Amino acid sequence: MDSTLIILLDSEHLDQSLFMKSFAQKLVAFKKRRLILVHGDNSFSKQLIKNGMNENDAIERSIKEINLKLISLFADSGLPAIGIHGYQRNVVKLENESIQIDGTYLNSLPEQAMLILSNLVGNSQTEMHKTISTAQLAFELSSRFANSTCLCFAVSDIANLSFKEIKPSEIELLNLVPEEVLRAGKSFYLTTLSDFQGNIDSKVAI
């Protein structure tokens, strides 16, 4: 198995069905890599809150539904996947604001199956589940896998272009970075769907 590719699916892209369908199809070309997808919530939780559901319950339900939908989406493209939430088996837990990851368990999972991991984690201070930064989670995961790369997709109207065609300035580049990654302030590589073609040679370090 080649190197590990850790992909952050930000909330904006999770809401875009056309992007997700194309992304799933292109992901097939990366089957020789170990694949880990990290996701959180999308706009569905806001709809649930408007309908009267408690905010925490709405976010948890939304994340769980996203996880199931992603498994189904990738199965349609012929990609086997294992969906897991951070709180399950205490794979990811928060202890005194520090993220603890059971890398031994994650490494024991079949490499042929893509791992879809949500940011719904355990909390040592309470029995309730808690959401953490998806970008922070992805970055912390990278230290548990050898030869890993953290990747996210550009947002905005020019995000479907190729970095071979556009050379964004530093200010323009910041406008392409998902909000979750900007807030975390961690090192990622930024790419576009056009550049996601079986390799990630056309990517920008952020």
C-alpha positions in Angstrom: 0.0 0.0 0.0 1.3 3.4 -0.9 1.3 6.5 1.3 -1.7 7.7 3.3 -3.9 10.4 1.9 -6.0 12.3 4.6 -8.7 14.3 2.9 -10.7 16.9 4.7 -14.3 17.3 3.4 -15.3 20.7 4.5 -18.9 21.7 5.2 -19.2 23.8 1.9 -18.3 20.8 -0.3 -20.4 18.4 1.7 -23.4 20.5 0.6 -22.5 20.3 -3.1 -23.9 17.1 -4.5 -22.3 17.5 -8.0 -18.9 18.0 -6.4 -19.3 15.0 -4.2 -20.4 12.8 -7.0 -17.4 13.8 -9.2 -15.1 13.5 -6.2 -16.2 9.9 -5.5 -15.6 9.0 -9.1 -12.1 10.5 -9.2 -11.2 8.9 -5.8 -11.2 5.5 -7.5 -7.8 6.5 -9.1 -6.3 6.7 -5.6 -7.2 3.1 -4.6 -3.5 2.2 -4.2 -3.2 4.7 -1.4 -4.5 4.4 2.1 -7.4 6.8 2.2 -8.9 8.5 5.2 -11.7 11.0 4.9 -12.5 13.4 7.7 -15.8 15.2 7.9 -18.1 17.1 10.2 -21.4 18.8 9.8 -23.1 20.5 6.9 -26.2 22.7 6.5 -28.6 19.9 7.3 -28.2 20.6 11.0 -29.4 24.1 10.5 -32.6 22.8 8.9 -33.2 20.5 11.8 -32.7 23.4 14.3 -35.2 25.5 12.4 -37.6 22.6 12.7 -37.3 22.7 16.5 -34.5 20.2 17.3 -32.0 20.9 20.0 -28.7 22.2 18.4 -26.5 19.5 19.8 -28.9 16.8 18.8 -29.2 18.3 15.3 -25.5 18.4 14.7 -25.0 14.8 15.9 -27.9 13.5 13.7 -26.5 15.5 10.7 -23.0 14.1 11.2 -24.3 10.5 11.5 -26.4 10.8 8.4 -23.5 12.3 6.4 -21.3 9.4 7.4 -23.8 6.9 6.2 -24.4 8.8 2.9 -20.7 8.9 2.2 -20.4 5.2 2.6 -23.2 4.7 0.2 -21.8 7.3 -2.3 -18.4 5.6 -2.4 -19.9 2.2 -2.6 -21.6 3.3 -5.8 -18.2 4.1 -7.2 -16.8 0.7 -6.2 -14.9 1.9 -3.2 -15.3 -0.1 0.0 -15.4 2.1 3.1 -15.6 1.9 6.8 -17.5 4.6 8.5 -16.7 5.4 12.1 -17.3 8.2 14.6 -14.5 9.3 16.8 -16.4 8.3 20.0 -16.8 4.7 18.9 -14.2 2.5 20.6 -12.7 5.7 22.0 -10.9 6.0 18.7 -10.7 9.8 19.2 -11.4 11.5 22.5 -10.8 14.9 24.1 -8.9 15.0 27.3 -8.2 18.4 28.8 -8.7 20.1 25.4 -6.1 17.7 24.0 -7.0 15.3 21.1 -6.1 11.7 21.8 -6.2 9.2 18.9 -6.0 5.5 19.1 -3.6 5.1 16.1 -3.0 1.4 16.9 -6.6 0.6 16.3 -6.9 2.7 13.1 -3.8 1.1 11.7 -5.3 -2.3 12.4 -8.2 -1.6 10.0 -8.0 -3.1 6.5 -6.0 -0.8 4.3 -8.1 -1.7 1.2 -11.1 0.0 2.7 -11.3 3.7 2.9 -11.8 5.1 6.4 -14.5 7.7 6.8 -14.0 9.4 10.2 -16.3 12.0 11.7 -15.4 14.7 14.2 -17.9 13.4 16.7 -15.7 12.3 19.5 -15.7 11.2 23.1 -15.2 13.6 26.0 -13.4 12.5 29.2 -15.3 15.2 31.1 -18.8 14.0 30.2 -20.6 11.1 28.6 -21.9 13.4 25.9 -20.3 13.4 22.5 -18.5 16.5 21.4 -17.5 17.9 18.0 -13.9 19.0 17.3 -12.3 20.9 14.5 -12.1 18.7 11.4 -8.9 20.3 10.3 -7.3 19.8 13.7 -8.5 16.1 13.6 -7.0 15.6 10.1 -3.7 17.2 11.1 -3.5 15.1 14.3 -4.2 11.9 12.3 -1.3 12.6 10.0 1.1 12.0 12.9 -0.3 8.5 13.3 0.3 7.3 9.8 3.7 7.1 8.1 4.2 9.1 4.8 0.9 10.9 5.1 -0.5 14.0 3.3 -3.3 16.3 4.5 -5.4 17.6 1.7 -8.4 19.9 1.3 -10.2 21.3 -1.7 -10.3 24.9 -2.8 -13.6 26.8 -2.3 -15.1 29.8 -4.3 -16.0 30.3 -7.9 -12.6 29.5 -9.4 -12.2 26.3 -7.3 -13.0 24.2 -10.3 -10.0 25.5 -12.3 -6.5 24.0 -12.2 -3.6 25.4 -10.3 -1.8 24.7 -13.6 -3.9 27.4 -15.1 -4.2 29.9 -12.3 -1.4 31.3 -10.1 -3.3 32.9 -7.2 -1.6 35.5 -5.1 -1.1 35.0 -1.4 -4.3 37.0 -0.6 -6.3 35.2 -3.3 -5.0 31.9 -2.0 -6.4 32.6 1.5 -9.9 33.1 -0.1 -9.7 29.6 -1.6 -8.9 27.9 1.8 -11.9 26.2 3.6 -12.9 28.1 6.7 -12.2 25.1 8.9 -8.6 25.0 7.8 -8.1 28.7 8.2 -9.4 28.6 11.8 -7.2 25.7 12.7 -4.0 27.3 11.3 -2.5 23.9 10.5 -0.4 22.8 7.5 -2.4 21.4 4.6 -2.1 21.0 0.9 -4.8 22.7 -1.2 -6.0 21.3 -4.5 -8.9 21.5 -6.9 -11.2 18.9 -8.4 -9.6 19.5 -11.8 -6.2 18.7 -10.4 -7.4 15.6 -8.5 -6.5 13.1 -11.3 -4.9 10.1 -9.8 -2.1 12.2 -8.2 -1.9 15.4 -6.3 1.1 16.9 -8.1 -0.8 20.1 -8.7 -1.3 21.3 -5.1 -0.4 24.3 -3.1 1.0 24.2 0.5 -0.9 26.4 2.9 
